[in-house]
Amino acid sequence: MKKQRRFLTRVLSAIVLAATIAVQVLPVGNASAAQITNRSLTLQAGATDGGSKPGGVVKHLFSFTLPGGSNVGSIKFLYCTTASGACTMPTGLVTTSATLGNETGATGFSIVNATNGAPYLTRSAASVGTNQAVTYRLDTITNPTTTNYTFFVRIASYASTDTTGAVTDSGTVTASTATQILLDGRMPESINFCTGGTITTTGGVPDCATATSGAVSFNQLFSPTDTATATSQMAASTNAGFGYAITVNGPTLTSGANTITAMAASTAGVRGTSQFGMNLKANTAATSTTPVGTEVAPAANATNYKGQATAGYNAVDTFKFGTGDTVANSANGGAGATDAQIFTASYIVNVPGSQPAGTYTTTLTYICTPTF
């Protein structure tokens, strides 16, 4: 009987021991962090530096979706040279000056930046809705200094307010610095000026390549009963700080020893008298049988179009001619640089009945002088 009790005691002891061992080898339940989705890191320009500039002081915009359904009291941004494993901070990275520039989605955070390469956001723990899209912009971060260098930021959320304890959700983003492309070009001091019978535009811009011959004929034979007219054109632009001035240079119309009188003062044409003059206006039919001339185009606006006819040559139906006179300048709204405009010079001739017969000609030279 005693032997049976000893046997039963041994059996029961073995059963208890086996049960104890079974309990010890059962796996302990571990909380597994959920995956943060829709993750991205955008390097945005800072006050003076481009977003991906190596060593640039810029903004890091994080966008991602938290799975939600749990409290979030802090979110860590751990900067590493690799996506996983031991974390080595990228060379030259500085996050200790980081500030929280913007937040959306789950808000109410402030930033803790005491540890370089591992800033985190903190708030009183609060629940996050399911699949909550969030953005956080960390400003005044100094990028890694290595050029064309890929780095990683491991994002982790915690229920605690100081990133201690178990990770709630996690995910990794990546970004890269990039060599800045430095483009260099020079705009020299310039004056673009041309004359011709006509000048047209290309793409809406006066184009000197379209200038036609400067050989211009009057519209009719000279007569004491009607005014003969002709036109030529010129285009001008400059980046000169004090703009340009255009002068007309040359003699009046001449045929051998005979001339047609230049109009010394700005006045209306009078048929039956000896007159040669010009202006830069759109004149009416009062000048001749048909109107002559057009206004400067595009019209002066005192900003980027400053070309205008000058006194003596800027009144409709009045004409003047004096060699060396300034007929136009870029002083509308104050002397200065101007985009290209086309001027139309309108010429008139009146003659008395006694005007000697002949072919009357003149060669006019327009000079555009910029002042830088």
Stockholm file with secondary structure:
# STOCKHOLM 1.0

chainA/1-372         MKKQRRFLTRVLSAIVLAATIAVQVLPVGNASAAQITNRSLTLQAGATDGGSKPGGVVKHLFSFTLPGGSNVGSIKFLYCTTASGACTMPTGLVTTSATLGNETGATGFSIVNATNGAPYLTRSAASVGTNQAVTYRLDTITNPTTTNYTFFVRIASYASTDTTGAVTDSGTVTASTATQILLDGRMPESINFCTGGTITTTGGVPDCATATSGAVSFNQLFSPTDTATATSQMAASTNAGFGYAITVNGPTLTSGANTITAMAASTAGVRGTSQFGMNLKANTAATSTTPVGTEVAPAANATNYKGQATAGYNAVDTFKFGTGDTVANSANGGAGATDAQIFTASYIVNVPGSQPAGTYTTTLTYICTPTF
#=GR chainA/1-372 SS CHHHHHHHHHHHHHHHHHHHHHHHHSCCCCCCCEECEEEEEEEECCSSSCTTCTTCEEEEEEEEEECCSSEEEEEEEEEESSSSSSCCCCTTCBCTTCEEEEEESSCCCEEECCSTTCCEEEEEEEECCTTEEEEEEEEEEECCSSTTCEEEEEEEEESSSSSCSSEEEEEEEEEECCCCCCCCCCCCCCEEEEEESCCCEETTEECGGGCCCSCCCCSSCCBTTBCEEEEEEEEEEECCTTCEEEEEECCCCEETTEECCBCCSCBCCCTTSCEEEEESSCCCTTSSSSCCCCCCBSCCCSSSCCCEECTTSSSTTCBBCCTTCEEEESCTTSSCCEEEEEEEEEEEEECCTTCCCSCCBCCCEEEEEECC
#=GC SS_cons         CHHHHHHHHHHHHHHHHHHHHHHHHSCCCCCCCEECEEEEEEEECCSSSCTTCTTCEEEEEEEEEECCSSEEEEEEEEEESSSSSSCCCCTTCBCTTCEEEEEESSCCCEEECCSTTCCEEEEEEEECCTTEEEEEEEEEEECCSSTTCEEEEEEEEESSSSSCSSEEEEEEEEEECCCCCCCCCCCCCCEEEEEESCCCEETTEECGGGCCCSCCCCSSCCBTTBCEEEEEEEEEEECCTTCEEEEEECCCCEETTEECCBCCSCBCCCTTSCEEEEESSCCCTTSSSSCCCCCCBSCCCSSSCCCEECTTSSSTTCBBCCTTCEEEESCTTSSCCEEEEEEEEEEEEECCTTCCCSCCBCCCEEEEEECC
//
